[in-house]
Amino acid sequence: MKDIFLTFEGPDGSGKTTQLRRLADSLSKLGYDIVVTREPGGTSVSDKIRSLILDPEHTEMKDQTEVLLYAASRAQHVRELIIPALEANRIVLCDRFVDASIAYQAHGLGLDVEQVAAINTFATGGLKPTRTYLLDVPVETSLQRLYSRAQAIGGEALDRIELKGETYHSRVRDGFMTLLEENPDRIRLINANRSEDEIAADILRDCNELLDRVFFPQPEV
């Protein structure tokens, strides 16, 4: 069986985590063996790095440190969880992957895209997703959802990345759009400014088509 590695990307507040869970539930009901994970995190080591990265108290963290911490978390995650799951013929669904580092650290922070990409190629051993679902919403919508969510759970503080300003988040969204242009065969743009059901239906439809091609490939003409 060909490896099936699905990632979900998008601005903060785009609803990607909700849609990942919905797709995982749908695929499980269809009988597929599913692994759901996230970044940064996914393993004990990676989760500890996640806490360090996202802690809003670490305002002194340098941009280069942020890049390397994300890559370190990813290196552990890939080798401890993702690759073993793929080798066991399980479908892996991951909330964020390398595209997030390109969008957030390279474009968002204004760092060199090729350097950030090279660091992450080393961290992942060159592993790439089979399909990436890019859930997109306007920056204003993204930030509004973040603050509304924080208020809904009792005013809990946003994490260190979410607290960055609108200009930063605009650069991140532009970075995702650049990645879409560069990877049209892998990345599917999903309008996330709709109902959850409409979004989920679009993603499941595309995923089913992808799985059909993998399991029942058309003969070459």
PyMOL commands that set and color helices and strands:
alter all, ss='L'
color gray80, all
select helices_A, chain A and resi 16-29+44-54+63-87+98-108+113-124+139-152+166-182+196-215
alter helices_A, ss='H'
color red, helices_A
select strands_A, chain A and resi 5-9+34-38+91-95+131-136+187-191
alter strands_A, ss='S'
color yellow, strands_A
deselect
rebuild
show_as cartoon
